[in-house]
């Protein structure tokens, strides 16, 4: 499994591969390209469905070829890296499940090479945080003949990342989006993986103003296959589908459902968001109550914190909740030295900081950027705590314990100091009509998980009928 992860290999199940290959059934001659053959599921289904195209494939992992029993498929596979291989033939049909490797796992020189290639194709610089699967998509589009077709299964970050708007604006101007198919968490083709997969169907043809967007609700049926072969009109019982405008979907995010109505107000009109504290070394800076007492560190340098999402059990986190965690021996105290010179601290603090130096903390990536290395970030205890990455039951928790969050949580501050306003905003933020809007601002992952960055969370829509309740409160803004 470690090798699979390193190479970004995740196998496409037959019921999905069959439907993806069916997108090429109207093509009766030419070349079918699979840029990441893997175990050969796409060429196998091309043969089974009688696809009248000549197969050509690329696969980096030579060992996988022995698992492909058909010699006619094996003989047409180039062993190498699709992104660096020189491929001269254009393709009539490209079908792929590209390797899923995030940007931070790419070597610097390789990353430079593939970004240069992608920039030359797009005509603009793609954000450096784009994963390898996005570069596979861009090069595949570049190799697609006029009138050619493409079916890709990719994670939702292709449509939700910081690079998605410019990328899909370019694609929609140069290609036709025929259909986008998403999966309910219980229907995911990769149920054990922390990704939200999406299948995109494109043509190298004049752009169209509309396309078909669908969600598969149950896996392992033939509905997806029939849907594709019908030209995206036969919607089976295990699916739901609607017609969307291309412009709206790109603005919303192609992986996301249609937005019912654009709200006049968003969260940043009523609150602002900051990320939690990044210590750089929790094992050193986070302390239990017993450690605080034994180390005899200056109490002025100790802060109450909430380090884990699972400590939040209800919509309120109280002093009693914090006290119970402390009694149970959880590390809920942050050692937070300021930036004064070492010799200005007490002897006990100096001794502990010297231990940190002996442990090599000043050489750690994040800590090494601080001056001095031990100067800790600060956060005023926020009004609300929000899970940075959450699965279902995501909520805004009222911070009645006066704790500061670590990076697993976001700090949300009301723009109004009035206590009645803070209570009212808490009720509004946990209203189902607000929480349902998280899908439009957060990145989606496997099993319904949502990841919200501070700036994106500030764009959370607040429906007008709920915003009115807040606008009636006294305007004592911070």
N, C-alpha and C positions, 0 to 999 in steps of 0.2 A: 504493500500500500504506500510505503514511503516513496518508492520510485514513481508510482502513478502520480502522487502529489507533486513531486519535483517536476515531472513532465506535463502536469496539468491534464492527465488522462482520466476521463470519466465517460463510461460507455453509454451510448444511446440505446434505450430499449427498443425492441422490434416494433411495437405499436406506434411509436413516434417516428422511427426511421422510415417505416413503410409510407407514412403520410407525407413526409418530407420528400422522398424520392418521387412520389406520385405527382409532384409539381412539374416534373419534367416529362410527363407522359405525352404531352402535345408536341414534343420535339421529336422528329423522326430521323434526324441525322445530325452528325456533329460530335462534339467531345463533352463528356461528363467529367468534371474535375472534382476530386475529393482531396483537399489540401492537408488533411490530417486523418489518414485512413484508419488508424487504430486496428481494431479487430475485423475491419472490413464489412461492417453492417450495411453501409450504404451501397457499395457495389453488389453485395449479395442480394439486396432487395431490387436493385436495378435489373439484375438477371431474372429474378423471380417474377417481376412485373413485365418483363419483355421490353424494357426501355431500349429504344433503338439508337443508342449512342455509344461511341467508342469510349472506353474507360481510361482515365489517366489519374494516378494518385501520387501523393507525397506522404512519407511517414519518416519521422526522425528516429523512432525506436526500432532498430533492425530486429530485435528479438520477437517483436509482434508478428513478423511475417510468417513465422513457423506455425502460428495459430490460425492462419488463413488457409483452409484446405484446398481452395480452388486455384490451381496453377495459372489459369488465365487471368486471374486478378493479381496474383503475386508478381507476375512477369511485367505488369504495367505500373508498378509502384517504384517511384524514385526514392531511394533512401537518402534523406537529408532534411534540412530545415526549410520549410516552405518560404519563410520570409527572406532568407538569404539565397535561395536557389534561383538560378536564372531560368525562367520559364518563358519560352518564346511563343508557344501556342496559346491562342485565345480559346476560351471555353464557351460552349453553348449553354451549359448547365453546371452550376457549382452548388454542391450540397456538402454541408460540413457541421461537425461538432468540434470547433477549434479548441486547442489546449487552453485551459483556464489558469493563467499564471499572472498574478498581480504585479504591478510595476516594481515594487520594492524588492522582489526576488530576482530581478533581471540584473545581469552584470552591466556595469556602466558603459563599456564599449559596445556591447550588443544593443543596449538600449539606444545609444546614439545612432547606430546604423539603422535600426528599424524606424526610429523617429524621423531620420533624414529621408528615408524612402517614403514614408507616409506623408511627410510634408511636401515632397515633390509631386505626389499624386493629388493631394487635396489643394495645394496652393496656399496653405497656411499651416502654422505650427499647431499641432495637437497637444493638449495638456500632457505634461510628462507623467501624470498619474494614470494614464490609460494603460490597461493591461494588454497582454499579448494577443488576446482574442480579438481586440478591436483592430489591431494591425492586420490580423488575418482577414477580417471583414473588408478593410479598405483595399488590400492587395487583390482580394478575390473579385471585388467590384471592378477594379482596374483591368482584370483579365477577362471580363465578361464581354462577349460579342454583342453588337447591336441586336436587339431582339432576344438576347439570352436571358436565362432565369437563374435565380439564386435562392436557396433555402438554407438558412443558418439557425442553429439553436445556440443561444448565448445567454449569459446571466443578465439580470435586469439592470446591472450597473452600466451596461452599454447605452441605456436610455435615460439613466438617472444621475450619472456622474457629472462632474464639473465640465467635462468635455462634450457632453451629449448634445447641447443646443447647437453649437457650431457644426458638429459632425452631421447631425440629422438634417439640419437646414441645407447643408451641402448635398447630402444624399437625395433629399426630396426635390432639389432643383435639377438633379442630373439623372435620376432614376425614378421608376414608378413603384411606389409601395402598394402591393396588392392586398396583403393581409398580415396581421400580427396576431399570434395566438399565445395566450398566457395560460397558466395553470393554477387552479386553486391549490392551497397547501396539501390537501389530502389527495390530489391528483398529480403531484409532482413526479416527473420522470426520474428524479434523483432524490428520493425521500431521505436518504441518509446524509446528504450534503447540505451545507449551509449556503445554498444559492437559490434564487428565484428564477427559474429558466423561462425563456421566451423564444418562440420560433418566429422568424421574420421571413416573409416571402416577397421578393423584389424582381423587377424586370428592368433590363437596360432598354427602356422605352420612354416615351414622353410622359412626364409627371401627370398624375391624376389628382383632382381636388379631394377625392374621397377614397377610403379603403375599408376593408372589413376587419373589425377587431373582435376577438372571441376569447372566451375563457372556458377551459375544459374543467368540468366539475368532478368527473369520475375517470380513473385511468383504465387502461387495458381493454378499451372497446374499439370497434372499427369506425366509430363516428368521425374521428379525426380524418381518417383516410377518405371516407365518403365526402366529407366537407371539402377537402382539397380537390378531389376529382370532379366535384360538381361545380368547380369555379367559385367556391366559398359561398354557396347558396343553400346547400342541404345541411341544416343545423339539427344535429341529432339530439336525443334526450339527455345526453351526458354533457351538453355544451350550451353556452349562451353566446349570442353574437349581436352586434349592431353595426350600423354604418357610421363612420366618423369622418370628419373633415381632417385632412392631413395637417393643416396649420394648427388646429386646436390640439391635436394629439401630440404634435412635436412640442408645443408650448407646455402641455400638461406632463408629457413623458409617455412614450409609446407603450411602456409596460404597465402604465396605470390606467384604471377605468376612466371613462369620461367624467369630467367634472360637471356636476349638475348645474350649478350657478356660480358665477364668480362673486365672491363676497367683497363688499365695499371695505371691510376692515380685516386686519390681520393682527396676529399676536403682538407685533412690535408697536402697534398703536397703544397698547395697554401695559406692556411689560418688555423687558429686555433680557437677553440670555447670555450667560458666560459659561465656558467649559469649567469643569471641576479642576482641582489642584492636581498637578502632575509632580509627584515627589521625586521620581527618578530612581528611588530605592525604598520601596515600602518596608522592606524588612529592617531597615535602619531607622527610618523617620517615623514609622507608625509604632505606637507603644500601647501596651496594656496598662491598666491602672496599677498593677503590681510593679511593672517596670518603671513607671513614673515615680513611684514611691522609693524603689530601691536605688535608682540612679540619682535621685535627689537633684534633678534638673530644675532650673528656675521655673516656677509656675507661670511666670510672665511669657515664657516661650512655648507653652503648651496650649494647643487649640483642640476643641472638640470637633471631630469630623465623622462623617458617615462614609465608609470606604466601599460598601457593597450594596448593590440594588436589593438583594434578597433580605436585607435588614428592614426594608420598608414593607410592612404587612398590611397597612390600611391607608386611607387617604390622609392620615395625620401621623406625624412622627413627633412624639412628645418627650418631655424630660424623663418621664417614667420609662419610656422605651429605650432611651439612651442609657439610663442608669442600669437597666437590666442587662444590656449588652456589655457594659463595663463590668458588672458583677460576674458575668459569665466568662470573663477573661478575653473578650474580643479586643483587638487593637483598634481602639476608637479615639486615641489621643495622638495628635500630630506634634512632633518636635519641630518647631518652626523658628529657627534662629533668624535674626535680622542680619543686616550686612555690616555690622560693626567689626573692627579688627579682632582677631582671635584673642589677643591679650586683654581685651575689655570684657570678656565673659568671665563668669565664676569658674573656680577650679573644676567643679564637677562637669560643667558644660565643656570646658576645654578638653578635659579627659575623654569625654564621649566623642567630641569632634576629631580628636587624634585617632581614636579607634576607627572612625570613618575613613580617615586618610590611610590607615594601615590596611583597610579592606579594599582600597583602590577606588573608592567612590569618586574622587575628583576626575578620574579617567573615564568614567561612564559617559555615554554620548550626551544625554540630556543634562546631567549635573555639570559636565565640563563646560557648558555654555554659560554657566552662572559665574558671577564675580561678586563676592567670593563663592566658592562651590556650594557652601552650606546655606546660602541665603534662600529661604523658602518662599514660594509664591504665597500670596495671601488672597483670601476671598471673604468679603463681608458675608456673614450668614444670610442666605437668600430667603425670600418669602416662601418659595416652593422648590421642590426637588423633582427632577424628571429623569427617567432612565434614558441614557444615551443610546443604548441598544436594548430593545425589549421585545419579548414574545408575548403577544396578546395582553390583555389587562393592563395596558400601558396607561399611566395616569400621572396627574400632577399632585404631588404630596405636599401638604402644608407643613412647613418646617417650624414646629413649635418648640423644638429643643435647642434652637440657636446653633446648629451644627453647620460646618462648611463641607461641601461635597468633594470627593476625589473624582478622578477622570471617568469613572463608570457612570457618573451622574452629571446632569447639567444644572446650573444654578439659574433660577428664574426670579427676576426682581420686578415687583409691581412698580409702575411709574407714579403711583399715588400712595402717600404715606398713611392715608386714612384707614383705620382698622376695618370699618364697614366696607370700604372699597376692596380691601385685601380679601375679606371673606367672600364678597360677592364675586370677585374675579376667580377665586378658587372654585366656586360652584360652576361658573361659566366654563372654565377650562376643562372640567370633568364632565361636561354635558356631552351626551352621545353625538350630538350634531357637530361638536368641535373635535372630539376624538376620532370620529370617522374621517375627518379631513387630514389626519396624519399621513395617510397613504399618498397624498399629493405633494408632500414636502420632504418625506423621509425616503431613504434608500431601502429597498426591500430585499430580504434574504430568505433562507429556507424556513419552512414551518411557520410562516407568517411573521417572522421577525422584522422589525423596522429599526433603522439607525438614523437618528436625527442629529445633524450638526447644528451648532448654535445659530448660525445665520439662516439656515433653512427652517429651523423651528420658529424663528421670528416671523416667517411668512405663513404660518399656520392660519387658515381662514377662520374668521370669527363671523358666523352668520349674523345678518342685520338684526334679527329679533333678539339675539343675545347681546350684541354690541350696545343696543339701546339701554339695556339694564345697567351697563357700565357708564355710559355717557351721562346718565342721570345722577351719578355720584359726584360729590364735591371734588373740584379739580385742584387738589393739593399735590402737585407733581413734584417728583424728586428733581 
